[in-house]
Amino acid sequence: MEEIIEFKPQVPLLNLQEDRDMLSDFSREAQRHLMAARNSLLILETVVSDKEAIESIFKTFHTIKGMADFLNLHDIFQLSKASEKLLDLIRKRAIGFDEKTGGLIQSAVFSLQELLELLDEQIFQNGELKSSYCDISPLMGAIQIVVQSVKKDSVKVPPAQRMPTIQFSADMNVYTKFETQLQTAGEEFLVKKELVKRLLTDFLVLSKELKELQSKLKERQRELIKERELALKLTQQAQNEARAKSEYLANMSHEIRTLINAMMGFTELLRDSPLNNKQKEHLNTVMISGKMLLGIVNDILDFSKVESGKLTFEKIDFDLRQSVVEVFQIIRPRLMGKPINLYFSIDAAIPRAVNGDPTRLKQILINLIDNAIKFTEDGSIGLVLILTEQEKENVIPLNFKVSDTGIGIPEDKRTAIFESYTQADDSTTRLYGGTGLGLTLCKTFVEKMGGQISVHSEFGKGSQFEFTIEMSQAQNGTRNLEVIPAQLADKSVVIVSRDDHAIAALQKICQDMKILDIAVAASAKQASELLLKMEAGKRALPEMIFIDCLLPNKEAFMLSYKISQQERYQKIKRVAVAADVKLDNSLEFRDAGFHHLLAKPVIAKEVYDMVSLQTGKDSISGRQVLREELDRISCDGIRILVVEDSPPNQELLKVHFESLGCVCDYANNGQEAVAKLKEKTFDICFMDLQMPVMGGVEAAKFIRRELKINIPIIALTAAEVEEEKQKCLDAGMNDYLPKPFDVDELKAKIIKCAKM
């Protein structure tokens, strides 16, 4: 008697250089056989000893066993072999196809399916397997126990009974005997004779009806099996199509991002070269278009994740107020000079540090505000964030409202705008562009974060998108990096504006800076009169005057020019408050004599930095400090290996590295990089991820495990950082740089990895 062997799962080591096609063909063929086996199992649920169904499943295991043995797929071979033995005993009637054996066979079929799906993942991932491997040890043990117990007893178990069927033909002999007896019976049996005749007639009618019903039942059974088979085929086809679509979108996004990186990189280089104003304006348009294109690609990729169920959310501590600020810093350059007042207001009761997904929250807000900008020509766009009633402990319920004064949404279109690839009107796409995915993603993200989103709108008067989500209490809190300058404490300032939101924001910021005298004027005329009253009353003139550039009839520029031309007002710092972030590059800004531009919405840290800069003190923003530090550090002579297969990106990197003084060598793929590292020594390696012959991840693994070289490797990825980060780190890379990037980001990575 054979001994029961303890089974240990083995992840297959694939030879994809030689066997990739054979492995792919095997997977397809094996899955086709398993589909037939599943259909046979359906039949056996009704007819428990159907010979054809049992034979079909036996052939499935036998065929897969042979192919798996040839390709050294240990687990698939062993499971197929054990299952084949069990089926062989059932075929020979040594064991019945009962609930226990049927369950084992069904588990074997589905386990083989799972092993094949894992095999497909390995083939696609070039031998890597991220999913948990299927442990079939318990199933193998259970099958071996059943097989061994049958061999030990050496007693043949009688075959299981077939599904009971009604055999009407056998009962016809009884009918014939009754009929003969009735024909020879005497008169005293006449009443009974008629009764029996009637009963026999009813029996014949009933038997005919039952035969018809049985025939229909069998026909319906065959139809159900065919429908189930079709459903399984369609499901598998849909899964294959979804997988192919996801792979296609991932590859397509990499190619698009790579090209956008080159376009935007060279555009930035051209923009910094000696050009006239018109040429710079054209290049700015190219840059804006590139960023918009990148946004569209990101939307399509996010939507593909939603469809494939791969959307993930973080749970980390973050600064909520800073996230809102970053949203507006990203979004305000998209105003394109529109006369729009941007603003935001955050309830003081909301804690600054919360726990949740800052990236997805910013995506929601950027999509909603960007949408508002697209459909608003003038007026205002703003975000109001309030704290709603708290019902759960350690939960922060937040309510966000994004309002605009744009074209509005017709009542019959308000529900449809949240559907995929849908906009309020067909003409919307022609006039304003877009993919129709932004609001769909907002709705999906909000609902995934446990909230709801709605829209309130009046056609021609504007819209308000409102959503609620719940954040958790932060575990460790966040650091407030804002340093409030004290240079204007006890001084006075004047705010000239009609925008209530800008006035309120500036008043709050000035109060935080301990400014005692904050005067407000609604026009240039009122501001001039206010200055005259200060002089007449022998009051100290304001240290600073904030002038809103959205005042009508160019009043802001005339007021600044008028103040700049008067000797007694020369010490007053004139700050333009504008929706256009590029206004300080204009001729009218310089002619008006403004000292500084403050972009809307008014942000506290930017006001603090501006005050420190204008009063000649040391407090400067972190970005400026970083830029100064980068300028001080030299990268001359650093030896860099650049592994990039795209010629335009190679050329762009060449320009960047030459400007930094680095000495570079270039490779077109991972295999060339490995060869160069064997011959030369480098300080840093910048490695693209998707390349022909040998990709970046595979090359990094080879460098770490085979060459044993500890050179810092920085991944250049056009894919999404969240998805690629762990893969890069697992392969032994030190850092990653997402495309598109600029020369400052490149230099920062060099300094970090070279520990300069």
PyMOL commands that set and color helices and strands:
alter all, ss='L'
color gray80, all
select helices_A, chain A and resi 16-46+51-70+74-91+99-124+137-153+169-184+187-271+277-308+320-335+358-374+411-413+416-418+426-432+438-448+500-512+524-536+552-564+567-569+583-585+587-592+604-614+622-632+647-660+670-679+696-707+721-730+743-754
alter helices_A, ss='H'
color red, helices_A
select strands_A, chain A and resi 316-319+340-346+353-356+379-387+395-404+452-458+462-473+492-496+517-521+544-548+573-578+596-599+639-643+663-667+684-688+713-717+735-738
alter strands_A, ss='S'
color yellow, strands_A
deselect
rebuild
show_as cartoon
